[in-house]
């Protein structure tokens, strides 16, 4: 089945994305604890804000807001859902960068949290951000999210972040260094490590509003599967093609650490072709939504065509 052809991006997409990013930044600013004093607690709160604010593409909140447009969710509820997934994402980066994991010193163009604050404090920063994510999600209740939907969202976020999702994918990744994985094994790892949280972003956003029918939910999940994998394929390509200044993190780490990637498995051209195929699959999955799926389609384009 060929992917449907969407019309040119709607004129206000750029303005919409800037607005969502600004809303997310303000919401995160309000959710994160203020820095009071220079004691240990003040240092912890400072590290949390350092890890989260003033950087990042905010792809996950953008996905949450775009999915919420399908179900008529309130922007205020979507702010909280988007911040919840962004806080989980931020915590995962703090821990991933530590010496016991990827041992990286650069993130979003500045020293990683463990470099700036020490390893022990970085561990606690990540722990605290994970806890704050669930507090942020619960706060969507007063914004119009039904209690049953909120329970479903909490369950989804926990699964996406936990052993069957992101943490499990990271565990597989750590043990796969120096190994040759099959394409199926590589896909399984990345659908957990990266895809699970992207899927949660879309699902949480959609579930903030009216219920979707089974057919619509299947379409949305097919879209999530495509973009979840595409995001990692493009990451693998950029690790080879881009420099550290462009990425805001250390380039070439995958090859240096002999990690299995889509580039090592398929070659650079093969990985690029796969990203485009997945982009087409994401668009095709949205066909039943018509113009209501335009923002999600444009975000699929953003994920595949990004340069950092």
C-alpha positions in Angstrom: 0.0 0.0 0.0 1.5 3.3 -1.0 1.5 6.2 1.4 -1.1 8.8 0.9 0.0 12.2 -0.4 -0.6 15.0 2.1 -1.0 18.6 1.0 1.8 21.0 1.7 2.4 21.6 5.5 -0.3 23.8 6.9 1.0 27.4 7.1 0.9 27.6 10.9 2.7 24.4 11.7 5.9 26.2 12.6 4.1 28.7 14.8 2.1 25.9 16.4 5.3 23.9 17.3 7.0 27.0 18.7 3.9 27.7 20.8 3.8 24.1 22.1 7.5 24.2 22.9 7.0 27.5 24.8 4.0 26.1 26.7 6.0 23.1 27.6 8.9 25.2 28.9 6.6 27.3 31.1 4.8 24.2 32.4 8.1 22.5 33.2 9.4 25.6 34.9 6.3 25.6 37.1 6.5 21.9 37.9 10.2 21.8 38.8 11.1 22.7 42.4 12.6 26.2 42.9 16.2 26.5 44.0 16.3 27.8 47.5 19.7 28.0 49.2 22.9 26.3 48.4 22.5 23.2 50.6 22.2 19.7 49.3 18.5 20.1 48.6 19.1 23.3 46.7 21.9 21.6 44.7 19.6 18.7 43.8 16.8 21.1 42.7 19.4 23.1 40.7 20.6 19.9 39.0 17.0 19.0 38.1 16.4 22.3 36.4 19.8 22.1 34.7 18.8 18.8 33.2 15.4 19.8 31.9 15.1 23.5 31.1 16.5 25.5 28.2 17.2 22.7 25.8 15.8 19.8 23.7 13.5 19.6 20.8 10.5 18.7 22.9 9.4 16.1 20.4 7.4 14.1 22.9 5.2 17.0 24.1 4.7 18.0 20.4 3.4 14.4 19.8 1.2 14.6 22.8 -0.4 17.9 21.7 -0.8 16.7 18.1 -2.5 13.5 19.2 -4.7 15.5 21.6 -6.0 17.4 18.6 -7.6 14.2 17.4 -9.7 13.8 20.5 -10.5 17.4 21.5 -8.2 17.4 24.6 -7.7 20.6 26.5 -4.4 22.3 26.0 -3.9 22.4 29.8 -4.2 18.6 30.1 -1.9 18.1 27.2 0.7 20.4 28.8 0.8 18.1 31.8 0.8 14.9 29.8 3.6 16.3 27.6 5.6 17.4 30.6 5.3 13.9 32.1 6.8 12.2 29.2 9.5 14.9 28.8 10.5 14.5 32.5 10.9 10.7 32.0 13.0 11.5 28.9 15.1 13.9 30.7 15.8 11.5 33.6 16.7 8.8 31.1 19.3 11.1 29.5 20.9 12.0 32.8 21.3 8.3 33.7 22.3 7.2 30.2 25.2 9.7 30.1 26.7 8.5 33.4 30.1 6.6 33.3 28.3 3.3 34.2 26.2 3.6 31.0 27.3 5.6 27.9 29.9 7.7 29.7 29.2 10.9 27.8 30.3 14.4 28.7 28.2 16.5 26.4 24.4 16.8 26.2 22.4 19.6 24.5 25.6 21.5 23.9 26.6 21.7 27.6 28.4 19.4 30.1 26.3 16.4 31.2 24.7 16.4 34.6 27.2 14.1 36.2 30.1 16.3 34.9 28.5 19.4 36.3 27.1 18.0 39.6 28.9 14.8 40.3 27.8 11.2 39.7 25.9 10.7 43.0 23.9 13.9 42.5 23.2 13.0 38.9 21.8 9.7 40.0 19.5 11.5 42.4 18.5 14.1 39.8 17.3 11.3 37.5 15.5 9.6 40.3 13.7 12.8 41.3 12.7 13.6 37.7 11.2 10.2 37.3 9.0 10.7 40.4 8.1 14.2 39.3 6.9 12.9 36.0 4.1 10.9 37.6 3.1 13.9 39.8 2.9 15.9 36.6 0.6 13.3 35.0 -1.7 13.1 38.0 -2.1 16.9 37.9 -3.8 16.5 34.5 -6.9 15.2 36.3 -8.2 18.7 37.3 -7.6 19.8 33.7 -10.5 17.6 32.5 -9.1 14.1 32.2 -11.5 11.5 33.5 -10.2 9.3 36.4 -10.4 6.1 34.4 -8.4 7.6 31.6 -5.9 8.9 34.0 -5.4 5.5 35.5 -4.9 4.1 32.0 -2.4 6.9 31.2 -0.4 6.2 34.4 -0.2 2.5 33.6 1.0 3.3 30.1 3.7 5.7 31.3 4.9 3.2 33.9 5.1 0.4 31.3 6.8 2.6 28.7 9.5 3.7 31.2 10.0 0.4 32.9 11.4 -3.0 32.3 9.2 -3.9 29.3 9.9 -0.5 27.8 12.7 2.0 28.0 14.7 0.5 30.9 14.4 -3.0 29.3 15.6 -1.7 26.0 18.5 0.0 27.6 19.4 -3.2 29.4 19.5 -5.1 26.1 21.6 -2.3 24.6 24.2 -2.5 27.3 24.6 -6.3 26.8 24.6 -6.0 23.0 27.9 -3.9 22.8 30.3 -5.8 20.5 27.5 -8.2 19.5 25.9 -8.7 16.0 22.2 -8.5 16.3 19.7 -9.6 13.8 17.4 -7.0 12.3 14.5 -8.4 14.4 16.5 -8.2 17.6 17.7 -4.7 16.8 14.1 -3.6 16.1 12.9 -5.1 19.4 15.5 -3.3 21.4 14.8 0.1 19.9 11.0 -0.3 20.0 11.5 -0.7 23.8 14.4 1.8 24.3 13.1 4.6 22.1 9.7 3.7 20.7 7.9 2.9 23.9 8.2 6.5 25.2 7.2 8.0 21.8 4.2 5.7 21.7 3.3 6.8 25.3 3.6 10.4 24.2 1.0 9.9 21.4 -1.3 7.7 23.5 -1.3 10.0 26.6 -2.1 12.9 24.4 -5.0 11.1 22.7 -6.3 9.8 26.0 -6.5 13.3 27.4 -9.6 13.8 25.3 -12.6 11.8 24.0 -12.3 8.0 23.6 -11.0 6.6 20.3 -12.7 3.6 18.6 -10.7 0.4 18.2 -10.0 1.0 14.6 -8.7 4.6 15.2 -6.5 3.3 18.1 -5.0 0.6 15.8 -4.2 3.3 13.3 -2.6 5.5 15.9 -0.5 2.5 17.3 0.7 1.7 13.7 1.8 5.4 13.4 3.6 5.1 16.8 5.4 1.9 15.7 6.7 3.6 12.5 7.9 6.8 14.1 9.3 5.0 17.1 11.6 3.0 14.9 12.3 5.9 12.5 13.5 8.1 15.3 16.2 5.6 16.3 17.2 4.9 12.7 17.7 8.6 12.1 19.7 8.8 15.4 22.0 6.1 14.1 22.4 7.9 10.8 23.2 11.2 12.5 25.7 9.6 14.8 27.7 8.9 11.6 26.9 12.0 9.5 26.7 14.9 12.0 29.3 16.5 14.2 29.1 17.1 17.9 28.4 20.8 17.6 25.3 20.0 15.5 24.1 17.2 17.6 24.7 18.8 20.9 26.2 15.5 22.1 29.3 13.5 21.2 29.2 12.2 17.7 30.6 8.9 16.6 30.0 7.2 20.0 28.2 4.2 18.5 31.1 3.1 16.3 33.6 3.9 18.9 31.9 1.6 21.4 31.1 -1.0 18.8 27.4 -0.8 19.3 24.9 -2.5 17.0 23.1 0.1 14.9 21.0 0.3 11.8 24.0 1.8 10.0 26.2 -1.1 11.0 23.5 -3.6 10.0 22.2 -2.1 6.8 24.9 0.4 5.8 24.4 4.2 5.6 22.3 4.2 2.5 20.2 1.2 3.7 19.5 3.0 7.0 18.5 6.2 5.2 16.1 4.2 2.9 14.6 2.5 5.9 13.9 5.9 7.6 12.0 7.0 4.5 10.1 3.8 4.3 9.0 4.2 7.9 8.0 7.8 7.2 5.7 6.6 4.5 4.3 4.0 6.8 3.6 6.7 9.4 1.7 8.7 6.8 -0.3 5.7 5.6 -1.3 4.9 9.2 -2.9 8.3 9.5 -4.9 8.2 6.3 -8.2 7.4 8.1 -7.9 10.6 10.1 -7.9 12.9 7.1 -6.7 16.5 7.8 -7.1 15.8 11.6 -3.8 13.8 11.3 -1.9 16.6 9.6 0.1 17.6 12.6 1.1 14.0 13.4 2.1 13.6 9.8 4.3 16.7 9.9 5.9 15.5 13.1 6.8 12.2 11.3 8.5 14.4 8.7 10.3 16.3 11.4 11.5 13.1 13.0 12.9 11.7 9.7 14.2 14.9 8.1 15.9 16.4 11.3 19.6 17.1 11.2 20.2 17.0 15.0 
